[in-house]
Amino acid sequence: MKVLIIEDELPAVQKLQRLLMEIDPEVKIAGNLQSVEETINWWLHNPHPDLLFMDIQLEDGLCFEIFENTAINTPVIFTTAYDEYALKAFKVNSIDYLLKPIDRDALAAALMKYKTIFTHHDYQRKLENLIGSMQSGTKERFLIKIGEHYRSVPTRQVSCFFIRERYSFILTEQGKEYPVDYSLEKIEKVVDRVQFFRINRNFIINYSAIRDVISYSTSRLKIILNGWQGQEDFIVSRERVAEFKEWMDR
C-alpha cells in the first residue's frame, strides 16, 4: 500500500511515518508534501498513491483548495489539530478524521477502516460506489448563508455556478450571487446533466438561463446568460464545443 503524506510540520510527519510502520510494515511512503501548490503539481506528474494522509492547514492555505483545482479520487484520512473542518472534510474523499496528536489506536482503526472498504485492486470502484450512494439522484437545492440566516435555493432556480478567486458561487434567476460550500467538480456530479452543462473550468450553466449563443471564433462559442452582471464572458472551451452542441440539440 502506497501512502502520500501532505503535512507541513516535520515532527508530525516523522511521528505519522513511525506509527504507520509500527502498525503495518508493508506501508510504502510515496512522499511528503507541504503545500497546496506543491501537492497540485505533484498530483499532475506522478502515479497516484493508494491512500492520502492530509493535514487541513498547510503552509500556503487550506487543503480543500487542492480538491478545487485537481481531480482527486484517492481516499483520504485527514490529520489535523482542528475539529471545525470535519463536515467539510467528509464532503470530499474522507474516510476518517483524526485529531492531533495522533493516537496509535485511532490510526490503526482508520487503517483497518480503509482496508475494509478498499482493496489494492478495486478501491477505485468501491470509492465511486460509495460516493454514488451518498449522491444518489440529483441535488434538489443548495443551502446558502445570508448574514446570520440560512435559506435553500432550488437547483432549478440557479442560472449558473461559477468560481471567483478560488471560491464557488451560485447565480440565481433574480441575479443574486451567493457562495456555496462545493467545488465545481462536486457540483458537476450532483446536478442534472440534462439541465446543466460545464462550459469551461470556471462555469456550469443552466440551459433555461441561456439568452443567446454566439459564434465567438472558428472553434469557440460565447454564451449570453440571463441575469449575469459579472465581467467574465461565458466562453465554451474549445474541447467542449462539440459536446455542448450535442447537449443543446438533445
Contacts in CASP RR format, 6 or more apart in sequence:
PFRMAT RR
TARGET T0000
AUTHOR 0000-0000-0000
METHOD contacts of the structure
MODEL  1
MKVLIIEDELPAVQKLQRLLMEIDPEVKIAGNLQSVEETINWWLHNPHPD
LLFMDIQLEDGLCFEIFENTAINTPVIFTTAYDEYALKAFKVNSIDYLLK
PIDRDALAAALMKYKTIFTHHDYQRKLENLIGSMQSGTKERFLIKIGEHY
RSVPTRQVSCFFIRERYSFILTEQGKEYPVDYSLEKIEKVVDRVQFFRIN
RNFIINYSAIRDVISYSTSRLKIILNGWQGQEDFIVSRERVAEFKEWMDR
1 24 0 8 1.000
1 26 0 8 1.000
1 27 0 8 1.000
1 28 0 8 1.000
1 50 0 8 1.000
1 51 0 8 1.000
1 120 0 8 1.000
2 28 0 8 1.000
2 29 0 8 1.000
2 30 0 8 1.000
2 49 0 8 1.000
2 50 0 8 1.000
2 51 0 8 1.000
3 20 0 8 1.000
3 27 0 8 1.000
3 28 0 8 1.000
3 29 0 8 1.000
3 30 0 8 1.000
3 49 0 8 1.000
3 50 0 8 1.000
3 51 0 8 1.000
3 52 0 8 1.000
3 53 0 8 1.000
4 29 0 8 1.000
4 30 0 8 1.000
4 31 0 8 1.000
4 32 0 8 1.000
4 33 0 8 1.000
4 49 0 8 1.000
4 51 0 8 1.000
4 52 0 8 1.000
4 53 0 8 1.000
4 74 0 8 1.000
5 13 0 8 1.000
5 16 0 8 1.000
5 17 0 8 1.000
5 29 0 8 1.000
5 31 0 8 1.000
5 32 0 8 1.000
5 33 0 8 1.000
5 52 0 8 1.000
5 53 0 8 1.000
5 54 0 8 1.000
6 32 0 8 1.000
6 33 0 8 1.000
6 34 0 8 1.000
6 39 0 8 1.000
6 52 0 8 1.000
6 53 0 8 1.000
6 54 0 8 1.000
6 55 0 8 1.000
6 58 0 8 1.000
6 63 0 8 1.000
6 66 0 8 1.000
7 13 0 8 1.000
7 16 0 8 1.000
7 32 0 8 1.000
7 33 0 8 1.000
7 34 0 8 1.000
7 53 0 8 1.000
7 54 0 8 1.000
7 55 0 8 1.000
7 58 0 8 1.000
7 79 0 8 1.000
8 34 0 8 1.000
8 35 0 8 1.000
8 55 0 8 1.000
8 58 0 8 1.000
8 59 0 8 1.000
9 55 0 8 1.000
12 55 0 8 1.000
12 79 0 8 1.000
12 100 0 8 1.000
12 102 0 8 1.000
13 32 0 8 1.000
15 101 0 8 1.000
15 102 0 8 1.000
16 53 0 8 1.000
16 79 0 8 1.000
16 102 0 8 1.000
16 107 0 8 1.000
17 29 0 8 1.000
19 102 0 8 1.000
19 104 0 8 1.000
19 107 0 8 1.000
20 27 0 8 1.000
20 29 0 8 1.000
20 107 0 8 1.000
20 111 0 8 1.000
21 27 0 8 1.000
22 104 0 8 1.000
23 104 0 8 1.000
23 107 0 8 1.000
23 108 0 8 1.000
23 111 0 8 1.000
24 111 0 8 1.000
30 46 0 8 1.000
30 49 0 8 1.000
33 39 0 8 1.000
33 42 0 8 1.000
34 58 0 8 1.000
34 59 0 8 1.000
35 58 0 8 1.000
35 59 0 8 1.000
35 60 0 8 1.000
35 61 0 8 1.000
36 58 0 8 1.000
36 60 0 8 1.000
36 61 0 8 1.000
36 62 0 8 1.000
36 63 0 8 1.000
36 65 0 8 1.000
36 66 0 8 1.000
36 69 0 8 1.000
37 60 0 8 1.000
39 58 0 8 1.000
39 63 0 8 1.000
39 66 0 8 1.000
40 66 0 8 1.000
40 69 0 8 1.000
40 70 0 8 1.000
43 66 0 8 1.000
43 70 0 8 1.000
43 72 0 8 1.000
44 70 0 8 1.000
48 74 0 8 1.000
49 74 0 8 1.000
50 74 0 8 1.000
50 118 0 8 1.000
50 120 0 8 1.000
50 123 0 8 1.000
51 74 0 8 1.000
51 75 0 8 1.000
51 76 0 8 1.000
51 77 0 8 1.000
51 114 0 8 1.000
52 72 0 8 1.000
52 74 0 8 1.000
52 75 0 8 1.000
52 76 0 8 1.000
52 77 0 8 1.000
52 93 0 8 1.000
53 76 0 8 1.000
53 77 0 8 1.000
53 78 0 8 1.000
53 79 0 8 1.000
54 63 0 8 1.000
54 76 0 8 1.000
54 77 0 8 1.000
54 78 0 8 1.000
54 79 0 8 1.000
55 63 0 8 1.000
55 78 0 8 1.000
55 79 0 8 1.000
55 80 0 8 1.000
56 62 0 8 1.000
56 63 0 8 1.000
56 64 0 8 1.000
56 78 0 8 1.000
56 80 0 8 1.000
56 82 0 8 1.000
56 85 0 8 1.000
56 89 0 8 1.000
57 63 0 8 1.000
57 80 0 8 1.000
57 82 0 8 1.000
62 85 0 8 1.000
63 78 0 8 1.000
64 88 0 8 1.000
64 92 0 8 1.000
64 183 0 8 1.000
65 166 0 8 1.000
66 72 0 8 1.000
67 92 0 8 1.000
67 183 0 8 1.000
67 185 0 8 1.000
68 163 0 8 1.000
68 166 0 8 1.000
68 168 0 8 1.000
68 183 0 8 1.000
68 184 0 8 1.000
68 185 0 8 1.000
69 166 0 8 1.000
71 185 0 8 1.000
72 92 0 8 1.000
72 93 0 8 1.000
73 93 0 8 1.000
73 124 0 8 1.000
73 127 0 8 1.000
73 128 0 8 1.000
74 93 0 8 1.000
74 127 0 8 1.000
75 93 0 8 1.000
75 94 0 8 1.000
75 95 0 8 1.000
75 114 0 8 1.000
75 117 0 8 1.000
75 118 0 8 1.000
75 123 0 8 1.000
75 127 0 8 1.000
76 89 0 8 1.000
76 92 0 8 1.000
76 93 0 8 1.000
76 94 0 8 1.000
76 95 0 8 1.000
77 94 0 8 1.000
77 95 0 8 1.000
77 96 0 8 1.000
77 97 0 8 1.000
77 98 0 8 1.000
77 110 0 8 1.000
77 114 0 8 1.000
78 85 0 8 1.000
78 89 0 8 1.000
78 94 0 8 1.000
78 96 0 8 1.000
78 97 0 8 1.000
78 98 0 8 1.000
79 98 0 8 1.000
79 100 0 8 1.000
79 102 0 8 1.000
80 97 0 8 1.000
80 98 0 8 1.000
80 99 0 8 1.000
80 100 0 8 1.000
81 99 0 8 1.000
81 100 0 8 1.000
83 97 0 8 1.000
83 99 0 8 1.000
86 97 0 8 1.000
88 181 0 8 1.000
89 97 0 8 1.000
90 97 0 8 1.000
91 181 0 8 1.000
91 182 0 8 1.000
91 186 0 8 1.000
92 186 0 8 1.000
93 127 0 8 1.000
93 131 0 8 1.000
95 110 0 8 1.000
95 113 0 8 1.000
95 114 0 8 1.000
95 117 0 8 1.000
96 109 0 8 1.000
96 110 0 8 1.000
96 113 0 8 1.000
96 114 0 8 1.000
98 106 0 8 1.000
98 107 0 8 1.000
98 110 0 8 1.000
117 123 0 8 1.000
117 126 0 8 1.000
117 127 0 8 1.000
117 130 0 8 1.000
118 126 0 8 1.000
118 127 0 8 1.000
119 126 0 8 1.000
131 189 0 8 1.000
135 189 0 8 1.000
135 190 0 8 1.000
137 190 0 8 1.000
138 155 0 8 1.000
138 190 0 8 1.000
138 191 0 8 1.000
138 192 0 8 1.000
139 155 0 8 1.000
139 190 0 8 1.000
139 191 0 8 1.000
140 154 0 8 1.000
140 155 0 8 1.000
141 152 0 8 1.000
141 153 0 8 1.000
141 154 0 8 1.000
141 155 0 8 1.000
142 152 0 8 1.000
142 153 0 8 1.000
142 155 0 8 1.000
142 158 0 8 1.000
142 170 0 8 1.000
142 180 0 8 1.000
142 182 0 8 1.000
143 150 0 8 1.000
143 151 0 8 1.000
143 152 0 8 1.000
143 180 0 8 1.000
143 181 0 8 1.000
144 150 0 8 1.000
144 151 0 8 1.000
144 152 0 8 1.000
144 153 0 8 1.000
144 170 0 8 1.000
144 178 0 8 1.000
144 179 0 8 1.000
144 180 0 8 1.000
145 178 0 8 1.000
145 179 0 8 1.000
146 178 0 8 1.000
153 170 0 8 1.000
153 172 0 8 1.000
153 178 0 8 1.000
155 191 0 8 1.000
155 192 0 8 1.000
156 195 0 8 1.000
156 206 0 8 1.000
156 208 0 8 1.000
157 172 0 8 1.000
157 173 0 8 1.000
158 170 0 8 1.000
158 171 0 8 1.000
158 172 0 8 1.000
158 173 0 8 1.000
158 206 0 8 1.000
159 171 0 8 1.000
159 172 0 8 1.000
159 173 0 8 1.000
159 175 0 8 1.000
159 205 0 8 1.000
159 206 0 8 1.000
159 208 0 8 1.000
159 209 0 8 1.000
159 225 0 8 1.000
159 226 0 8 1.000
159 227 0 8 1.000
159 228 0 8 1.000
160 170 0 8 1.000
160 171 0 8 1.000
160 203 0 8 1.000
160 204 0 8 1.000
160 205 0 8 1.000
160 206 0 8 1.000
160 209 0 8 1.000
160 225 0 8 1.000
160 228 0 8 1.000
160 234 0 8 1.000
161 168 0 8 1.000
161 169 0 8 1.000
161 170 0 8 1.000
161 171 0 8 1.000
161 180 0 8 1.000
161 184 0 8 1.000
161 187 0 8 1.000
161 191 0 8 1.000
161 196 0 8 1.000
161 203 0 8 1.000
161 204 0 8 1.000
162 168 0 8 1.000
162 169 0 8 1.000
162 171 0 8 1.000
162 184 0 8 1.000
162 202 0 8 1.000
162 203 0 8 1.000
162 204 0 8 1.000
162 232 0 8 1.000
163 169 0 8 1.000
163 184 0 8 1.000
163 201 0 8 1.000
163 202 0 8 1.000
163 203 0 8 1.000
167 179 0 8 1.000
168 179 0 8 1.000
168 180 0 8 1.000
168 181 0 8 1.000
168 182 0 8 1.000
168 183 0 8 1.000
168 184 0 8 1.000
168 187 0 8 1.000
169 177 0 8 1.000
169 178 0 8 1.000
169 179 0 8 1.000
169 180 0 8 1.000
170 177 0 8 1.000
170 178 0 8 1.000
170 180 0 8 1.000
171 177 0 8 1.000
171 225 0 8 1.000
171 227 0 8 1.000
171 228 0 8 1.000
172 178 0 8 1.000
173 209 0 8 1.000
173 226 0 8 1.000
173 227 0 8 1.000
175 227 0 8 1.000
175 228 0 8 1.000
175 229 0 8 1.000
180 187 0 8 1.000
182 190 0 8 1.000
184 198 0 8 1.000
184 201 0 8 1.000
184 202 0 8 1.000
184 204 0 8 1.000
187 204 0 8 1.000
188 196 0 8 1.000
188 198 0 8 1.000
188 204 0 8 1.000
191 204 0 8 1.000
194 207 0 8 1.000
194 250 0 8 1.000
195 206 0 8 1.000
195 207 0 8 1.000
195 208 0 8 1.000
196 204 0 8 1.000
196 205 0 8 1.000
196 206 0 8 1.000
196 207 0 8 1.000
197 204 0 8 1.000
197 205 0 8 1.000
197 207 0 8 1.000
197 244 0 8 1.000
197 247 0 8 1.000
198 204 0 8 1.000
198 240 0 8 1.000
199 205 0 8 1.000
199 223 0 8 1.000
199 234 0 8 1.000
199 235 0 8 1.000
199 236 0 8 1.000
199 237 0 8 1.000
199 240 0 8 1.000
199 244 0 8 1.000
200 235 0 8 1.000
200 236 0 8 1.000
200 237 0 8 1.000
200 240 0 8 1.000
201 237 0 8 1.000
202 232 0 8 1.000
203 232 0 8 1.000
203 234 0 8 1.000
205 223 0 8 1.000
205 225 0 8 1.000
205 234 0 8 1.000
207 247 0 8 1.000
207 248 0 8 1.000
209 225 0 8 1.000
209 226 0 8 1.000
209 227 0 8 1.000
210 223 0 8 1.000
210 224 0 8 1.000
210 225 0 8 1.000
210 226 0 8 1.000
211 224 0 8 1.000
211 225 0 8 1.000
211 226 0 8 1.000
212 223 0 8 1.000
212 224 0 8 1.000
213 221 0 8 1.000
213 222 0 8 1.000
213 223 0 8 1.000
213 224 0 8 1.000
213 248 0 8 1.000
214 221 0 8 1.000
214 222 0 8 1.000
214 223 0 8 1.000
214 224 0 8 1.000
215 221 0 8 1.000
215 222 0 8 1.000
216 222 0 8 1.000
216 235 0 8 1.000
216 236 0 8 1.000
219 238 0 8 1.000
219 241 0 8 1.000
220 235 0 8 1.000
220 236 0 8 1.000
220 237 0 8 1.000
220 238 0 8 1.000
220 241 0 8 1.000
221 235 0 8 1.000
221 236 0 8 1.000
221 241 0 8 1.000
221 244 0 8 1.000
222 233 0 8 1.000
222 234 0 8 1.000
222 235 0 8 1.000
222 236 0 8 1.000
223 234 0 8 1.000
223 235 0 8 1.000
223 236 0 8 1.000
224 234 0 8 1.000
225 234 0 8 1.000
228 234 0 8 1.000
236 244 0 8 1.000
END
